[in-house]
């Protein structure tokens, strides 16, 4: 009978209840079938983009900063620690299918009233007993209906979700550093232009005062010119403070204290420009590349496995408990094979009535799966919206940058013409300075447009889920 029970249990162990995971739902069928992004411009390439996208900007300092951040940033360290935790949880779940083996040694001392342990003995006095016991026990629960296997499946999916979240942290961090770096270089370029603007405004204010003192103009133009000079000086002070803030931000993003990167960043450098053509791939590649989509899909797989684990709780459980011990009243008895005691205890447990608790837990698990499925769909749609929106803005920023450069060129040409007229005596110096001031304003606008273009490129790369590479498979 016992042998038949064991055979039946082993055969039943091949059964795994609950739904098998069929993969994530098709959340964006039209985008995938179209094969291209709806908002990708003519300059976008369908080729697969490079994971280390920041290298295409051709800025060695930016490359150095991103590498330092990906190696040392606290956010990356925290994400890696979460991966280690999930892997440890997975390893712990895998041990559940193995028997548990324990050992123990006990040496109790008993001192009781005489005759208490021997009813036929004489009463009075006290009895003393020394006992020694060396024991081993083993327990094993057969995974009859796959509940343990489903738990391992869920833990494995969650470990992979943690790895995807760590990759997403790398995507976000590389984009944040690039944005801060572009902002720093743009602000440094602005300061050079603003310094010249302050000089012009001060000179215009001085010329206006001279004309006022000569009785050629009223007080009002003087006040206006001086107010403009004060405003330009305030803007310059703000820009210098913003440079310090951005350098500290970059330092912290790379895992360093504020001020430690000043020597590397203090010298102005041009705002890096994206390549003439940008590889963006297609929506299907996006769904495979974005780590947040991968994490949502793995959470969905884990929720599916949780359903099977809860269903398995409704079925019988068979376990085996074995005890083996040696002992007696003398210490040497623990080494005497004649004192061996062995017990084998097979056990079947099945909750015949629990008030519907197990069924409610299954319903809760199915609800969690439905939530995970909805979260996956939302993540996919948000990712596509992010990609399409960043591509649309990037295309517009290319046009805006080109127009800003044209305006700056025309303004500089106008300065040259005004200088010629000043040399010919047909205009005064304030007119020439006004022309240069307008040119500076347009140069600032071109600098902002250049920074916005590169920041738009960064947004595209982040929206595509770039900035990480899958680890090499173990050999």
LOTIRO-586670 format. One record per residue (C-alpha): x, y, z. Coordinates in steps of 0.05 Angstrom, whole numbers, padded with zeros to 5 digits, always signed. Layout:
N
XYZ;...
This chain:
475
+00000+00000+00000;+00056+00048+00019;+00094+00032-00044;+00032+00045-00087;+00023+00112-00052;+00094+00133-00067;+00088+00113-00140;+00022+00151-00146;+00054+00212-00114;+00113+00211-00161;+00067+00206-00222;+00024+00262-00196;+00086+00304-00187;+00087+00315-00262;+00023+00356-00256;+00027+00432-00254;-00040+00466-00244;-00057+00536-00265;-00051+00573-00331;+00014+00568-00370;+00042+00635-00389;+00025+00651-00462;+00066+00715-00467;+00046+00788-00463;-00015+00813-00501;-00007+00850-00567;-00013+00920-00540;+00006+00959-00603;-00013+00918-00665;-00019+00977-00712;+00049+01007-00695;+00084+00940-00703;+00049+00923-00769;+00065+00993-00796;+00138+00980-00785;+00158+01054-00776;+00146+01110-00727;+00090+01156-00748;+00128+01219-00727;+00197+01200-00753;+00224+01252-00801;+00263+01244-00865;+00329+01246-00827;+00311+01185-00784;+00341+01118-00804;+00305+01052-00795;+00370+01019-00775;+00379+00994-00704;+00406+01050-00660;+00470+01043-00619;+00463+01028-00545;+00520+01076-00527;+00485+01133-00562;+00522+01189-00525;+00586+01171-00564;+00553+01196-00628;+00556+01267-00599;+00632+01264-00605;+00647+01296-00537;+00702+01261-00497;+00684+01295-00432;+00611+01273-00438;+00635+01202-00453;+00678+01203-00390;+00621+01229-00347;+00571+01177-00370;+00621+01120-00359;+00637+01145-00289;+00563+01150-00272;+00545+01081-00297;+00602+01053-00255;+00596+01094-00190;+00528+01128-00185;+00488+01110-00121;+00425+01099-00162;+00459+01045-00204;+00487+01013-00141;+00417+01011-00110;+00388+00980-00173;+00443+00928-00174;+00429+00912-00100;+00356+00900-00116;+00377+00852-00171;+00421+00814-00121;+00362+00811-00072;+00316+00782-00125;+00367+00731-00146;+00377+00709-00074;+00301+00702-00067;+00300+00659-00130;+00355+00614-00103;+00317+00607-00038;+00253+00587-00075;+00291+00535-00115;+00313+00499-00051;+00240+00486-00033;+00238+00425-00079;+00296+00392-00040;+00290+00353+00025;+00308+00388+00089;+00359+00353+00134;+00371+00375+00206;+00413+00350+00264;+00409+00362+00338;+00442+00342+00403;+00408+00346+00471;+00434+00331+00542;+00375+00345+00589;+00384+00339+00665;+00321+00320+00704;+00313+00330+00780;+00243+00311+00806;+00212+00285+00871;+00227+00212+00885;+00177+00163+00855;+00148+00214+00807;+00178+00180+00746;+00168+00110+00774;+00098+00101+00802;+00117+00034+00835;+00179+00063+00866;+00188+00090+00935;+00170+00161+00948;+00214+00210+00985;+00278+00242+00967;+00292+00263+00895;+00309+00227+00831;+00363+00253+00784;+00367+00232+00711;+00418+00250+00658;+00399+00237+00585;+00438+00244+00520;+00409+00244+00451;+00438+00254+00381;+00384+00259+00328;+00374+00271+00254;+00309+00289+00219;+00291+00299+00146;+00228+00329+00116;+00205+00331+00044;+00141+00356+00014;+00127+00328-00055;+00106+00382-00105;+00044+00344-00126;+00009+00398-00165;+00066+00445-00182;+00054+00498-00130;+00128+00502-00113;+00147+00502-00186;+00099+00560-00198;+00131+00598-00140;+00200+00587-00171;+00172+00610-00238;+00145+00674-00205;+00210+00687-00169;+00250+00678-00233;+00205+00727-00270;+00212+00778-00214;+00287+00770-00215;+00287+00785-00290;+00241+00845-00276;+00292+00872-00226;+00346+00865-00279;+00303+00903-00328;+00291+00957-00277;+00367+00963-00266;+00375+00971-00341;+00321+01025-00340;+00361+01061-00286;+00421+01063-00333;+00377+01091-00389;+00351+01146-00344;+00419+01163-00314;+00455+01169-00381;+00400+01215-00407;+00401+01258-00344;+00476+01268-00348;+00473+01286-00421;+00417+01337-00409;+00455+01369-00352;+00519+01371-00392;+00485+01403-00452;+00453+01454-00406;+00521+01470-00376;+00555+01481-00443;+00497+01523-00467;+00499+01566-00404;+00575+01575-00410;+00565+01599-00482;+00510+01646-00459;+00556+01677-00407;+00606+01697-00460;+00551+01731-00500;+00520+01763-00438;+00587+01792-00417;+00591+01827-00484;+00519+01849-00477;+00534+01880-00409;+00592+01919-00440;+00547+01945-00496;+00491+01964-00448;+00539+02001-00403;+00568+02038-00463;+00498+02056-00488;+00479+02081-00419;+00544+02123-00417;+00530+02152-00486;+00459+02168-00467;+00482+02205-00404;+00533+02244-00444;+00479+02266-00493;+00433+02284-00435;+00487+02326-00402;+00498+02360-00468;+00424+02377-00470;+00410+02336-00532;+00361+02286-00502;+00315+02285-00441;+00325+02243-00377;+00279+02187-00398;+00325+02153-00449;+00381+02154-00397;+00338+02119-00347;+00317+02067-00398;+00389+02053-00419;+00413+02046-00347;+00354+02000-00330;+00373+01956-00389;+00445+01953-00365;+00423+01933-00295;+00378+01879-00323;+00434+01850-00366;+00480+01849-00305;+00427+01811-00266;+00419+01760-00322;+00494+01750-00324;+00496+01737-00248;+00440+01686-00255;+00476+01650-00311;+00540+01645-00271;+00502+01616-00212;+00467+01566-00258;+00535+01542-00283;+00555+01525-00212;+00489+01489-00200;+00496+01448-00263;+00568+01428-00247;+00546+01404-00178;+00487+01367-00209;+00533+01330-00257;+00580+01313-00200;+00525+01283-00157;+00497+01245-00217;+00565+01212-00227;+00568+01193-00153;+00616+01249-00131;+00612+01307-00083;+00592+01376-00108;+00652+01415-00132;+00696+01355-00148;+00686+01361-00223;+00697+01437-00228;+00767+01429-00257;+00740+01383-00312;+00680+01426-00329;+00698+01498-00316;+00730+01511-00384;+00676+01528-00435;+00665+01480-00493;+00615+01479-00551;+00548+01448-00543;+00554+01379-00577;+00510+01368-00637;+00474+01303-00657;+00492+01268-00722;+00460+01290-00787;+00420+01226-00789;+00394+01188-00728;+00380+01114-00727;+00313+01101-00691;+00295+01030-00711;+00221+01013-00711;+00165+01003-00660;+00177+00928-00656;+00249+00942-00636;+00226+00993-00586;+00182+00941-00551;+00242+00896-00545;+00292+00950-00525;+00257+00991-00471;+00273+00961-00403;+00209+00987-00371;+00169+00947-00421;+00211+00886-00406;+00201+00896-00332;+00125+00902-00340;+00124+00839-00382;+00163+00800-00330;+00117+00825-00275;+00059+00799-00317;+00093+00731-00322;+00103+00730-00247;+00030+00747-00235;+00009+00689-00280;+00053+00641-00240;+00022+00667-00176;-00046+00644-00201;-00020+00573-00210;+00012+00574-00141;-00054+00594-00109;-00093+00541-00147;-00044+00488-00123;-00060+00508-00051;-00130+00479-00061;-00103+00408-00073;-00074+00355-00026;-00003+00358-00001;+00040+00297+00013;+00101+00303+00058;+00150+00254+00089;+00182+00262+00157;+00239+00217+00179;+00271+00215+00248;+00335+00178+00268;+00363+00182+00338;+00414+00152+00386;+00417+00161+00461;+00408+00140+00532;+00427+00158+00603;+00501+00153+00591;+00541+00196+00543;+00569+00134+00509;+00498+00112+00490;+00499+00163+00432;+00552+00119+00399;+00517+00052+00411;+00481+00027+00348;+00437-00015+00394;+00403+00048+00418;+00382+00072+00350;+00310+00096+00341;+00279+00108+00272;+00212+00136+00253;+00182+00146+00183;+00120+00189+00179;+00085+00199+00112;+00031+00251+00116;-00026+00275+00072;-00057+00343+00085;-00118+00369+00049;-00162+00425+00072;-00232+00400+00059;-00265+00463+00085;-00234+00532+00094;-00295+00576+00086;-00275+00593+00014;-00208+00623+00034;-00168+00586-00019;-00217+00604-00074;-00215+00677-00053;-00139+00676-00056;-00143+00648-00127;-00191+00705-00146;-00143+00755-00116;-00085+00726-00156;-00127+00730-00219;-00143+00803-00203;-00069+00817-00194;-00055+00786-00261;-00108+00830-00294;-00076+00891-00262;-00007+00870-00286;-00035+00860-00357;-00066+00930-00355;-00001+00959-00330;+00036+00925-00387;-00011+00955-00439;-00005+01023-00407;+00071+01018-00407;+00073+01000-00481;+00026+01056-00501;+00064+01107-00458;+00130+01084-00489;+00103+01093-00559;+00074+01162-00541;+00142+01181-00512;+00179+01159-00574;+00131+01191-00624;+00129+01256-00584;+00205+01261-00578;+00213+01247-00652;+00163+01301-00670;+00197+01352-00625;+00266+01332-00651;+00244+01344-00722;+00217+01413-00704;+00281+01429-00665;+00323+01415-00727;+00282+01466-00766;+00284+01516-00709;+00359+01511-00703;+00369+01522-00777;+00325+01584-00775;+00361+01610-00714;+00428+01604-00749;+00400+01641-00810;+00375+01697-00765;+00441+01702-00730;+00478+01705-00796;+00434+01761-00821;+00442+01800-00757;+00518+01794-00760;+00516+01818-00831;+00475+01877-00808;+00528+01894-00756;+00581+01896-00811;+00537+01943-00852;+00524+01988-00793;+00599+01991-00779;+00610+02014-00850;+00557+02068-00842;+00588+02090-00776;+00656+02096-00811;+00623+02137-00865;+00591+02182-00814;+00519+02168-00834;+00499+02139-00766;+00521+02148-00695;+00555+02098-00649;+00490+02081-00611;+00459+02056-00676;+00519+02010-00688;+00516+01985-00616;+00442+01972-00621;+00455+01930-00683;+00508+01890-00646;+00462+01881-00586;+00408+01853-00632;+00459+01806-00661;+00478+01782-00591;+00405+01769-00575;+00399+01726-00638;+00465+01691-00622;+00435+01673-00553;+00373+01648-00588;+00416+01605-00634;+00454+01578-00574;+00389+01559-00540;+00364+01527-00604;+00428+01487-00610;+00420+01463-00538;+00347+01446-00549;+00365+01406-00611;+00416+01364-00573;+00369+01357-00514;+00316+01333-00563;+00364+01281-00589;+00376+01258-00518;+00301+01252-00508;+00295+01209-00570;+00350+01162-00547;+00318+01156-00478;+00249+01144-00508;+00279+01088-00550;+00304+01055-00486;+00378+01062-00502;+00436+01066-00454;+00443+00994-00433;+00467+00928-00462;+00445+00858-00444;+00497+00819-00405;+00535+00765-00441;+00505+00696-00429;+00545+00653-00381;+00589+00601-00415;
